[in-house]
Amino acid sequence: MRSLLPALGLLALGVAATPAQAAGYCESGKTVTFAGIDWDSGAFLTEAIKAILAKGYGCKVDSIPGTTVLLEQA
């Protein structure tokens, strides 16, 4: 599975993939997997981005729960 923690940081800074890139990835049937980080602001951003991808682009989304230290090591 793929973790998009680095992409989450970029999206938080306002840098996003183009709609064509997101649509192409989602149309391929791949699941976008996020790190379910355990701090409030990070969890909020993860859920917001998951909703955008799922409802706006029709992507399959998932998250892997864990602590920040554990997910950074993965």
The 8 nearest C-alpha neighbors of each residue, nearest first, counted from 0:
[[1, 2, 32, 30, 31, 33, 63, 29],
 [0, 2, 32, 3, 31, 33, 30, 34],
 [3, 1, 33, 32, 4, 34, 0, 31],
 [2, 4, 6, 33, 5, 7, 32, 1],
 [3, 5, 7, 6, 2, 34, 33, 8],
 [6, 4, 8, 7, 3, 9, 2, 10],
 [7, 5, 9, 3, 8, 4, 10, 15],
 [6, 8, 4, 10, 5, 9, 11, 3],
 [7, 9, 11, 5, 6, 10, 12, 4],
 [10, 8, 6, 12, 14, 11, 7, 5],
 [11, 9, 13, 14, 7, 12, 15, 8],
 [10, 12, 8, 9, 13, 7, 14, 44],
 [13, 11, 9, 10, 14, 8, 15, 7],
 [12, 14, 10, 11, 15, 9, 8, 7],
 [15, 13, 10, 9, 12, 16, 11, 6],
 [16, 14, 10, 13, 17, 9, 6, 12],
 [17, 15, 20, 18, 21, 14, 19, 10],
 [16, 18, 20, 19, 15, 21, 22, 14],
 [17, 19, 21, 20, 22, 16, 56, 23],
 [18, 20, 22, 17, 21, 23, 16, 24],
 [21, 19, 23, 17, 18, 22, 16, 24],
 [20, 22, 18, 24, 23, 19, 25, 17],
 [21, 23, 19, 25, 24, 20, 26, 18],
 [24, 22, 26, 20, 25, 21, 19, 27],
 [25, 23, 21, 27, 22, 26, 20, 29],
 [24, 26, 58, 22, 27, 23, 28, 29],
 [27, 25, 23, 28, 24, 22, 58, 29],
 [26, 28, 25, 24, 29, 23, 22, 30],
 [29, 27, 26, 25, 30, 24, 59, 58],
 [30, 28, 27, 25, 31, 24, 59, 26],
 [29, 31, 59, 60, 32, 28, 58, 61],
 [30, 32, 60, 59, 61, 29, 33, 1],
 [33, 31, 61, 62, 2, 1, 60, 30],
 [34, 32, 62, 3, 2, 35, 61, 63],
 [33, 35, 63, 62, 36, 2, 4, 64],
 [36, 34, 64, 63, 62, 65, 33, 37],
 [37, 35, 67, 34, 42, 66, 38, 65],
 [36, 38, 66, 67, 42, 35, 39, 65],
 [39, 37, 41, 40, 36, 42, 67, 66],
 [40, 38, 42, 41, 43, 37, 36, 44],
 [41, 39, 43, 42, 38, 44, 45, 37],
 [40, 42, 44, 43, 39, 38, 45, 36],
 [41, 43, 45, 39, 40, 44, 36, 38],
 [42, 44, 40, 46, 41, 45, 39, 47],
 [45, 43, 47, 41, 46, 42, 48, 40],
 [44, 46, 42, 48, 43, 47, 49, 41],
 [45, 47, 49, 43, 44, 48, 50, 42],
 [48, 46, 44, 50, 49, 45, 43, 51],
 [49, 47, 51, 45, 50, 46, 44, 52],
 [48, 50, 46, 52, 47, 51, 53, 45],
 [51, 49, 53, 47, 48, 52, 54, 46],
 [52, 50, 48, 55, 54, 49, 53, 47],
 [51, 53, 56, 49, 55, 58, 50, 54],
 [54, 52, 58, 57, 50, 51, 56, 55],
 [55, 53, 51, 57, 50, 52, 56, 58],
 [54, 56, 51, 52, 53, 57, 50, 58],
 [57, 55, 52, 58, 53, 54, 22, 51],
 [56, 58, 53, 54, 55, 52, 59, 25],
 [59, 57, 53, 25, 52, 56, 60, 30],
 [58, 60, 30, 53, 31, 57, 61, 29],
 [61, 59, 31, 30, 32, 58, 49, 53],
 [62, 60, 32, 33, 31, 30, 63, 59],
 [63, 61, 33, 32, 35, 34, 64, 60],
 [62, 64, 34, 35, 33, 65, 61, 32],
 [65, 63, 35, 62, 34, 36, 66, 37],
 [64, 66, 36, 35, 70, 69, 63, 67],
 [65, 67, 69, 37, 68, 36, 70, 64],
 [66, 68, 70, 69, 36, 71, 37, 65],
 [69, 67, 71, 66, 70, 72, 65, 73],
 [68, 70, 72, 66, 71, 67, 65, 73],
 [71, 69, 73, 67, 72, 68, 66, 65],
 [72, 70, 68, 73, 69, 67, 66, 4],
 [71, 73, 69, 70, 68, 67, 66, 65],
 [72, 70, 71, 69, 68, 2, 34, 67]]
